[in-house]
């Protein structure tokens, strides 16, 4: 269980993506550790094991220069707000990653 908490903590300390941490769980559980290990093979199962909710509720979009914090909006509405800019420095709220809106910078409180 301690290993699960440490891997989940890495996600926030190094701002790793869910996919990266999911791959780490998979590699450790299926290839690196012996077959009788109890490490869950996915991030989903690890979160379920420790009773962790979706952490996006604790994320805030902030300006790249940290001069503005936007009000929370559901992920489904991100495309509608794609052109929003910081009222102070005019940096974009969202960047396009493979054609999908993604926050330019996220802060976790």
C-alpha positions as CSV (number, residue, x, y, z in Angstrom):
1,X,0.0,0.0,0.0
2,X,2.9,2.4,0.7
3,X,4.2,1.9,-2.8
4,X,0.7,2.9,-4.2
5,X,0.8,6.1,-2.1
6,X,4.3,7.0,-3.2
7,X,3.5,6.5,-6.9
8,X,0.3,8.6,-6.6
9,X,2.4,11.3,-4.8
10,X,4.8,11.4,-7.7
11,X,2.0,12.4,-10.0
12,X,1.6,15.6,-8.1
13,X,5.2,16.3,-7.2
14,X,6.4,16.1,-10.8
15,X,3.1,17.0,-12.5
16,X,3.1,13.7,-14.4
17,X,0.2,12.8,-16.6
18,X,-2.3,10.1,-15.6
19,X,-1.1,8.1,-18.6
20,X,2.5,8.2,-17.4
21,X,1.6,7.1,-13.9
22,X,-0.7,4.4,-15.3
23,X,2.2,3.1,-17.4
24,X,4.4,3.0,-14.3
25,X,1.9,1.0,-12.4
26,X,1.5,-1.4,-15.4
27,X,5.3,-1.9,-15.8
28,X,5.9,-2.4,-12.2
29,X,3.0,-4.8,-11.6
30,X,3.4,-6.9,-14.7
31,X,7.1,-6.8,-15.7
32,X,9.4,-5.6,-12.9
33,X,7.9,-7.0,-9.7
34,X,7.5,-10.8,-9.2
35,X,4.1,-12.3,-10.3
36,X,2.8,-12.6,-6.7
37,X,3.0,-8.9,-6.0
38,X,-0.1,-7.0,-4.9
39,X,0.6,-3.7,-6.7
40,X,-2.5,-2.8,-8.8
41,X,-1.7,-2.8,-12.6
42,X,-3.4,0.5,-13.3
43,X,-3.9,4.0,-12.0
44,X,-7.6,3.4,-11.9
45,X,-7.3,0.4,-9.7
46,X,-4.7,2.2,-7.5
47,X,-7.1,5.1,-6.9
48,X,-9.9,2.7,-6.2
49,X,-7.7,0.8,-3.7
50,X,-6.9,3.9,-1.7
51,X,-10.4,5.4,-2.1
52,X,-9.2,8.4,-4.0
53,X,-11.7,10.5,-5.9
54,X,-11.0,12.3,-9.2
55,X,-8.5,15.0,-8.3
56,X,-9.5,17.3,-11.1
57,X,-11.9,18.9,-8.6
58,X,-8.8,20.4,-6.9
59,X,-7.2,21.8,-10.1
60,X,-7.3,25.4,-11.1
61,X,-6.3,26.9,-14.4
62,X,-3.8,29.7,-13.9
63,X,-2.1,32.1,-16.2
64,X,1.3,30.9,-17.4
65,X,2.8,33.9,-15.5
66,X,0.7,33.2,-12.4
67,X,-1.1,36.6,-12.6
68,X,-4.6,35.3,-12.9
69,X,-6.7,32.3,-11.7
70,X,-9.8,31.4,-13.8
71,X,-13.1,30.3,-12.4
72,X,-13.6,26.5,-12.7
73,X,-15.5,25.2,-15.7
74,X,-16.3,21.5,-16.6
75,X,-14.0,19.9,-19.1
76,X,-16.8,19.6,-21.6
77,X,-16.9,23.4,-21.8
78,X,-13.2,23.9,-22.5
79,X,-13.6,24.2,-26.3
80,X,-16.1,27.1,-25.7
81,X,-13.4,28.9,-23.7
82,X,-10.5,28.1,-25.9
83,X,-9.9,31.8,-26.9
84,X,-9.8,33.2,-23.3
85,X,-6.8,35.3,-22.4
86,X,-5.3,36.5,-19.2
87,X,-6.7,40.0,-18.6
88,X,-3.3,41.2,-17.4
89,X,-0.7,39.7,-19.7
90,X,-2.8,38.4,-22.6
91,X,-1.5,34.8,-22.4
92,X,-3.9,32.1,-23.5
93,X,-5.8,30.0,-21.0
94,X,-5.7,26.9,-23.2
95,X,-3.2,25.4,-25.6
96,X,-3.9,22.9,-28.3
97,X,-2.5,19.5,-27.7
98,X,-3.1,17.2,-30.7
99,X,-6.2,19.4,-31.6
100,X,-7.7,19.1,-28.1
101,X,-7.8,22.1,-25.7
102,X,-5.5,21.7,-22.7
103,X,-4.9,24.2,-19.9
104,X,-1.7,26.2,-20.4
105,X,-0.9,25.8,-16.7
106,X,-2.7,24.0,-13.8
107,X,-2.3,24.6,-10.1
108,X,-3.4,22.0,-7.5
109,X,-4.5,23.4,-4.2
